[in-house]
Amino acid sequence: MLRWLTAGESHGPELVAILEGLPAGVPVLPEDVQADLQRRKLGYGRGARQAFEQDELAVSGGIRFGRTTGAPVALRIGNTEWPRWVDVMSPVPVDPATLPKGRGAPLTRPRPGHADLVGMQKYDFDEARNVLERASARETAARVALGAVARAFLAELGVRLVSHTIAIETVRVPDDVALPGPDDVARLDADPLRCTDPATSAAMVARIDRAHDEADTLGGVVEVLGYGLPPGLGSYVQWDRKIDARLAAALMGIQAIKGVEVGDGFETARRPGSAAHDEMVRTANGIERLTDRAGGTEGGMTTGTVLRVRAAMKPISTVPRALRTVDVASGQPAQAHHQRSDVCAVPAAGVVAEAMVALVLADAMLEKFGGDSIGETRRNLDAYLAAIPPALQTVGTPDTAAGQ
C-alpha cells in the first residue's frame, strides 16, 4: 500500500513530499522528477510566478544511485521567493508593526470561491494568510513530484499515462478527434494549451486573450488516459475499493476541480442502455469490447482497455477585476483581496491530474500484486496475466475520443 503526504506553504521556505510503500529498484532520476515540475508550469494564460519560480528539487531519502531503496521517498521543493517572505512567514513570533506594509498586511477581505472565509471560521483565524498559504495550488508541485515517482514505477510494469486539455470554457476538442497516445506527450507539452487538436488550441488561445483583456479567469476540462493497465485493479466488493471511486476522490482533491467523469460519464446518462455500454465480441485474439464508453472500468475494476478520466476545473477564484465581498475586520462591503494569479491554469491541472492518477494506479498495482522489489512486483503481475484462462482473455479498444 502506498501512502503519501505533503507539507509546506505557498510562500514558505519549501514544500515537502513523502511517498511510502514503493518497492526497491524502481529507476528514478532527480532530473526526471524536475522535468515533470517544469511541465506543471506549462500552459498559455499562466501568471508571473511561473516565470521566476525555479521549483528546485532536492531528494532527502529513499533514492540511491538512481533507484528507489524501498524506504520512504522524501522530496523537497524550494520556493524561490522565500527570502522576500522570511518575516511574513516566520515560524517564531514577530512584531506586526515590523512586517512589510504590502505582504504583511492582514488579509481581511476573503475571496469568493476560495477557502479564505470558511478557513478562518474553521481554524479561528482573524485573517486569511494562514488559509491561502496552504490552500494555494502551489501545493500541487509536491504532488506532481510524487506522481513522477509513481509514473516511473508504473512504467516498469508497462503502464503509461497521458494528459491533455479537452476544453477551455466553451471551446472544446471535437468528439471525433483521436485520443493522444503515450508517444504524443512531447507534442502535447509543446502546444500552448497541451491540446491535441491545433485548430482547437488556437481558438483556446484567443479565448484566453479575451479573458485577459476583460480582467477575468477561465476554467476547463482535462483528460487523463492510462495505457497498458491489466484487468482487475480495484474491486467490486466494497464501495471504497472501487478504482473509479478512488480516482474520482483523488481528482476532486485537486484545487479548483469541481467535477469528475469516467469514460463518457454524464453523456452516458443521456443515452438509452442499448447505446450506453460496451458490447463484446469474440475475436481470434480474445474477447474484444467494440467501444470504450465505460472508460476502462467496469464494476469498480480496470478492464485492461484504455482508462479515460476527466476533471472539470472551475475558473480561478482570484479574479483580477475583484469580486464583491465583506471586510471581516470592519464589516463593510469591499472588493476581494487580489493576489497575482493566472488567467487560466487548465493545462497545468492536466499535469497535476496525471500525477494523482499515477499515485492511485500505483497504489492499486501494489494492492493487487505486492512486492518489496520491482522485480517481485513484475513477476507477480506476469503470473497473474498468464493465469487468466484463454476463454477470458481480452484485447484492447479503439482510441477515439467519443469511444465510438
N, C-alpha and C positions, 0 to 999 in steps of 0.2 A: 504494500500500500504506500502510495506517495502522500507526503504532507508538505505543504508549502506555506510560507509566511513572509510578509513584507513589513517593513517599518521605515519611518522617516517622514519628513515634511517637505513640502514644495520648495521652501527656501532654507531648509536646514543644511547641515554640512554634507549629508549624503543619504541615499536610500540604501536599505539593507534587504537582502532577499536570501531565504534559506529553503532548500529543497532536500527533503529527507526521504530515503527509501529507494533511490536509484541504484541499480546493480553496478558492480565494479566492471571496469573495462570498456565503458562507453567512450568513444573518441569525442572529445570536446576541446576545442582550442579557444582561448580568450578572444582572438580576432573574429571568430565566427559569431560569438555572442555579441561582440561590439558591432558587427555588421548588422545584426538584427536591431540593435538600438538605433543605428543610423536609419534603417528602414522605417522605424516608428516616427521619424522626423519628416518623412516624405509627405508630399501632397500639396496641391495648389490651395491657397487660402489660409496657410498657417501663419501664426503670429511671429513677433520679433524674437521671442525666446529661442525658437528653433535655430535662428541664425548664429547664436553665440553659445548655446548650451552644448558642451562637449560630450556629456554622458560618459565620462572616463570610468572605465570598468576596472575593478580590482578583484581578484579571486582570493578569498580568505581561507578556503578549505574545500576538501572533497575532490579536488582535481590535481593530479600529479603526472608530470611528463605527458600531458595531453590526453589523459584518460581518467575517468572517474574511479574513485577508490572504494566506493561502497559507503563511505562516510557522508554525512550531510554536506551538500554543496552550498557554500556560503559566498555570496557575491556582494560587492559594494559598488555603488554608482555615485560619483561625486556630483555635487551641484555647483556649477561654475560661479554662480552669483553669491555663494556663501559669504565671501569677505565683506560684501555690502550689507549683509543681514546679521552679522555676528551679534550686534546689540539687540536688535528686534527679536531674534530667535534665541537669545541667551538661555541656557539651562539653569542659570543662577539668577537670583533676584537683581533687578536694576531699578534705578530711579526713573520713573516715567518721564520726568522733566528732561532727562538727558537723551531721550530717544529722538531720532530724526523726525522732523515735522511731517514729512510725507509718509514714508514707510512705517513710522512708528505711531501714526495716528490711530486711535480706536476705530474699528470698522463697525459702526452702529447702524448702517443702512443696508439691511440684508437684501440680497439679490433674489428676485423671483426665480423659481426653478432650481435654485441651488440649495445646498444643505445648511446655509447660514442660519436662518431663523430657528428651524427645528433643532439644529445642533446646539444653539445657545440655550434653548428650552431644556433639552435633554441633559446637557452637561453643566448647567448652571453657570454659563459664561455671560458677561455683560457686553461683550463684543465678539465679532466673528473670526478674529485672526486664527485662533486655535482650530476652528472648524474648517475653514477653507484651506489651511495649510495641509491637513491630512486628506480632506475630501477631494483635493485637486487631482486632476488627471495626470499630474506629474508622477503620481504613484505607479501608474501603469508601466513606466520604464522598468521598474523592478520585476513586474510580471512578464514583460517581454523578454527580459534576460533569462528568467526561469524557463519560459516557453522555448527559448532557443536550445537550452539543455535538454528539455523533454523531446524536442524535434530531433535532436541528434540520436537519442535513444530509439525513437520510432523509426528513423531512417535505417538503423541497424536491423530492423525487423521488416523492412520493405515497405514501410508506410511513409507517404509524402503528403504534405499539406500545401494548399494554395488558397490565398485570399484575394478578393478583388472587390471593387466598388460596382454595385449594380444600379444605384440611384443616388442622385443629389436632388433633394426636394422632389419635384415632379419630372425631372429629366431622368429617363430610365433606359437601361440597355434593353433592346428588343428581345422578346422571348425566343426568337429563332436564331439568336447568336450562339455559337457553340461555346460550351464551357471551356475555360482555360485549363491546361494540364500542368503537371509539375515542370515541364520544360519551358513553360511560358513565364516563369516567375521573374526572370531578368527583364523581359519585355514589359511586364506589368509594372515593375518598380521604376522603369524608365518613363512611364506615362505619368503626366502631372496629376491624374486622379486615380492611378492604379486601376484603370478601366480597360477591359479587353477590347472594346469597340472604339476605334479612333473617332468616328463621327459623333458618337455619344459623348466621348471625352471632351471634344471641342465645345459641344453645347453646355456641358457641365462647367467648363471654364468660364464661358460667357455668363452663365447664371451666377457664379460666384463673384465675378466682376461687378455685376449689377447689385448684388447684395452688399458688397463693399462700399459702393457709391451711396447706397441707401443707409449705411451705418447699421446693417443688420447681420444676422448669422443664419446659417443653413445646416440642416441635418440630412440624413440619407440612409441608405441600406447597404450593408456589406454582406458578402457571402464567403463562407469557408468550405472548401472541398477537401475530402480525405480520400486518397487513392491507396490501394493495396491493403486495406483492412481485412482481417479474417472475419468470417461469420461468428457470431456468438459472444461478442463483447457486451457486457451488461447482463440483465436478466429480467424475466417477466415475473419473478416470484414475489418481489416486494416493490412498492412504488419508488422507493429511494435508490433502488439498484438499477432502474431503467436507464439506459445510456442516453436516451434523448432527454430525460429529466435532468440528468447530471450536466449535460451540455447546455441545456436551457438555463439552469441555475448559474453556471459559470459565465455565460454570456450576459445574463441580466446583471451580474455583479460588476460589469464594466461601467465606469462612469458614463452617464448620459444615454445608456441603452434603455429603451422603453418597450421593446417587443422582440420576440424571437420566434422563428418558424423553422420547422424541419421539413425538407423536401418542398412540396408545393404548398404546404402549410395552410394558410387561410383560404387560398384558392380552392383547395380540396373541399372545403365546406360549401362551396358554391356549385359543386358538381353532383350529379347523381352517382350512386355507388358503382354503376356499370362503367363510369368514366373516371373513377377516383383511385382505383387500385392497380397494382402492377401484375398483370396476368403472366402466367408461367407456361413455358412450353419445353418439351424435351428436345435437345439437340445432340449432336454427336459428342459434344464436349461436356454435356451435363444439363441440368435444369437452368433455363435462362429466363429472366424477367424481361418482358418486352419493353418496359418503360422504367423510369426511376422516379415516379411521383412521390413515393414514400421517403425519398432522400437517403436511402441506405440504411434505414432502420425499420424493423417490424417487431411489435410486441416488446419494445424496450431493449432490443438487441440489434447489433450491427448485422447486416445481411451479407456482407462481403462485396457489395456493389459500392458505387461512389457515394460517400457520405456528403450530404449537402445541407448546411445550416445557414440561416440568415439572421442578422441582427439589425434592428432599426434604431438609429441614433437620432435623438432629438436635436434641434438647433442648440448651440452652446448658450448657456444661461447668462454669461456675461455679455450683454448686448451693448455695442458701442453707443447707441442712441439713449441708453439708460432708461430702464422701465420704472414705473411708479412703485414706491414702497413707503415705509414708515421709518423714520429715525427713532430707534428704540430708546435713545438717550433723552430725546425731547418730546417724543410722542407726536411730532409734527409730520405732515406729508413731506416726502423727499424723493429725490431720484436715487436709484440704486447705486451703490458703490461700483465703480468701473475700474477693474484692473485689466491690463493688456490681455488680449485674448485672440484666438483665431476667428476668422470668418467661418471657416469650415474645417473640421478635423476628421471627416469621414474616412479618407484614405488611411490615416493613422489608426483609426478604430479597427480597420480591417486587419492590420498587423497585430494589434492587441487581441482581437478575437481569435486570430490564428494561434497566438500563444496560449490562450485559455483552452482552446480545443485540443492543442497538443498536450497540455497538462492533464486534461480529463482522459484523453485516449491513452496516454502513458500509464495513468493510474489504473485504467480498465485492463490494459495489457498485463500489468503486474498482478492484478487481482486474479486474472484468468490463468496466467502462465508462470507467475512467480519467478524465482531465480535470484541468486546472490551475485551472479556474474552474467554478463550479457550473453556469453556462450551457453549458459544453462537456460536462460530465457529463450534463446533461439532454438535450442534443441527441443524444449517443451512445446513451442509453437509448431515446429515442423512435425513432431509426433502427433499432435492434435489434428493437424490438417491431413496427415497421412491416414489417420484412423477413421476419417469420415467415409462411410460406405459409398461405393460408386453410384448407387441409386440416389444418394442425397447430395452429390457434388453439384455445385452451382458455378455459373460463369457470369461475366460482367454485363454491363448495360450500356446503351448509347449515351454519349456525352453531349446532350443538348439541354439548353437552359430550361426549356419547358418540360423536360422529362418525357417528351413525346417520342 
